[in-house]
Amino acid sequence: MTATLRLTEALIARPSVTPEDHGCQALMAERLSALGFETHTLVFGPEQAPVTNLWAIKRGLGHAQGSPTLVFAGHTDVVPTGPLDQWGSPPFVPSHRDGLLYGRGAADMKTSLAAMVVASEEFVASHPQHRGSIAFLVTSDEEGPSVDGTVKVCEWLQERGERLDCCIVGEPTSVKQVGDMIKNGRRGSLSGKLRVKGVQGHIAYPHLAKNPIHLVAPALAELVAITWDLGNDHFPPTSWQVSNIHAGTGANNVIPGELVIDFNFRFSTESTPESLQQRLEDVLRQHGLDFHIDWTLGGRPFLTRKGPLVEAISAAIEQVTGVTTELSTTGGTSDGRFIAQVCPQVVEFGPVNASIHKIDEHVRVADIEPLKDIYRATLERLLA
């Protein structure tokens, strides 16, 4: 059993359902401290559900003179298991079947965290006088609200004057085999809760009421048909999707007095949150609706163009696996959106993502060492 596999199993065995860390970061910090990392445990959030975060940094030669800092970032929290009786083995007991390692968090993203730690151990052993600095930014609030995790650590780092140059987020980005895709950006996320007011009344006397469902229907049809933007060479067009509609009192003879619609924009760099808000509200006003929207900006889009980090990790992937990687900005959001506000180069790279958040989440055991080797080869290209 390799050092990476042992550490992966030790992390999976800790039931760190968000926002609980359950000792994962302490285990990582112990390993990193032995390498000479300066470690900080940062706790934010409410007392009844605190969020644990880890910042660790090993300052190499030339740090004060501006040599680069490469950050490994990720999360120790995992999503709930779902029905235990549907798992082939207990989700927090690392289990092997047919060349696969099963457990909640195996793919998202404890294998990546273990690979990052072991890659750092091997790199420091081979390059004790390395230039630049290696850092870890780890949270237990990525699968939850994401308000007391990475975003708070980034604010703390800014207050300390820490400079971040490159960051690899260990999200599971590979599609069919390790290395076939990295994310060099992500779309922005803008959500809204729309309340359309009507007048409640008896369904047999519609002239004495105003049905908000009927009132909003033409506006919804128009919003669905809008081309918000055409995207660009890096991002697909912005999309608008309704996720929930609710109205009614539960009685089939009552016209509701209010309609609530939840929706979300996933937007490219061709649009801004402000422009999307304005365009959507203009449509609602044109239809004469009495409405209110509570807006939530989940994150702005970010993009890392080809440069030192993209070139280093792409070359490392080809060196280890022979695969020519694809750059992509598809998929959901990640904590990369927060790090990109304080770090000019951010990419996401990790194992195959086919089983994430599913029953019987797993990784291929044969993929674990190549993942570690890619992280190490990236370190060597940037800091050796």
Disulfide bonds with the S-S distance in Angstrom:
none
